[in-house]
Amino acid sequence: MSKSIDAKIEKLKIIKEKARLGGGKDRIEAQHKKGKLTARERIDLLADKGTFTEIDMLAHHHSTSFGLDKVKPLGDGVVTGYAYIDGTKSFIFSQDFTVLGGSLAEQHGRKIVKIMEHAMKLGTPLIGLNDSGGARVQEGVISLGAYADIFLLNTLASGVIPQISVIMGPCAGGAVYSPAITDFVIMVKNTSYMFVTGPKVVKTVTHEELTAEDLGGASVHAGKSGVAHFVAENDMQALELVKKLLTFIPSNNKEEAPFVPNNDPTDRLNDDLTHIIPENSNMPYDIKEVIKSVADNHDFLEVHKDYAQNIVVGFIHLGGRSVGVVANQPAVLAGVLDINSSKKAARFIRFCDAFNIPLLTFEDVPGFMPGKDQEWGGIIANGAKLLYAYCEATVPKVTVITRKAYGGAYDVMSSKHIRGDFNFAWPTAEMAVMGAKGAVEIIFKKEIDGAEDKEAKQLELEEMYNEKFANPYIAASYGYIDDVFEPKFTRQRLIDTFKILENKVDTNPTKKHGNIPL
Ligand code: HXC
């Protein structure tokens, strides 16, 4: 009797050992040669030691088509389960390229759906490590159905639990739409790519000859398309980024943003900011210096660093509290708002609002970008996305106007009028319908045309205009800003203000959902 039990236990061990080997030693070696880790090695690096519990290790496909009856690898090309990541309970799937190219079909899809459902019910983040040849050709439409099941759950989980996708190999065809729906996409340089149609089809249809890297590599999606929020040098760095990201975001939409205690004094002065604004208002400065100066331990996790750099978004802790920062960047295109920067900031704001992360806005914006390309490209609808996102956000919203707040952009950048809770300005703030040059050309056209020295007249009127409007005091006199303070007090004021706002309650009218101008 006991002999038979021992034999059964031995059999289980052998089965599990086989499952753990995935596609076998040769394929693991091939994976390593490409500079990639295996699905299990990745989980080992991501999860706190000894905390990963695997589910469905013994699942396999039931297909008999095109020779599949002869290969039934255990796990079906994906490792799924739960673990703690720096103490945060999370569900994880990790596609195993060594098994049938990590291709996705019925069982592989079911395994992912199963952990997604757990993550939603338990309110934990979902981390997807993608490395797959896409829909398993041999299982045909069943593979497509399996993808659609995942897309549906990605959508239902959106705004309920944070979903993070790490692309660590191929991600092609319709498969790209799962990561695209998730909140953050991290791509690994040189070993990952994403595209709807690959280089061969592109060549046939458009006659363009492109490598996979040129078509959909990490730098393309980080800098040009905006599909990727982060780029990592290698698998290890990508997994570290997941851990870092989780220090700023709660596990679900009912939890508060994380509080991370630290030793940076809450009353630390920002003396470095006193002279950061150049004397000449048309000169640039780097808004990231402002963000880092106020942040706890100067630590800023920038999101979408390489995309639409005229706006900067990312996470900091302020007095331990997680805060989402949106800041115009005067060092790039003078910080103007255009199509891409509006889309970038709108998506970030909606993420923060969905997950109870307060919003801090640093404003220095000359307005919206003029021109045919922008108008034809839809700056109206895209700029409206940013306006809409700020308007609907009910999390605590604090704005600091460092310099320019001109035109419609003044309204859009979390102004008082669209439910900014506390709006502040530095003494260097300039708040008006437009800058001096454009303004005097409109309102003093006759005087300038009639003047003997047109240039001198123009300059004289610009100076007069600046004296009258290029300051924060008119806005302060109407209560459009709550206070003007010296730059060096910024950190203390922000910490104090977000603390006061801690228990803020605000709601939107009941509706099925709004109709953001997509
Ligand atoms: C079945 C697949 C597969 C797939 C790879 N494999 N992709 N098996 N279905 N989609 C298998 C290969 O046959 C091979 O098996 C093993 O995985 C490793 O693949 P290789 O080609 O040897 O690896 P590599 O040279 O690194 O090339 C990787 C690759 C290539 C670029 C991903 O495999 C490839 O082009 N695959 C097809 C990609 C694709 O077109 N997928 C469908 C996209 S459309 P053996 O046993 O020979 O080692 C899609 C629709 C989703 O996904 C729709 C959702 C709505």
Residues whose N, C-alpha, C, O or C-beta is under 5 A from the ligand:
A	BS01	HXC	L100 G101 S103 S132 G133 G134 A135 R136 V137 L144 Y147 P170 A172 G173 G174 A175
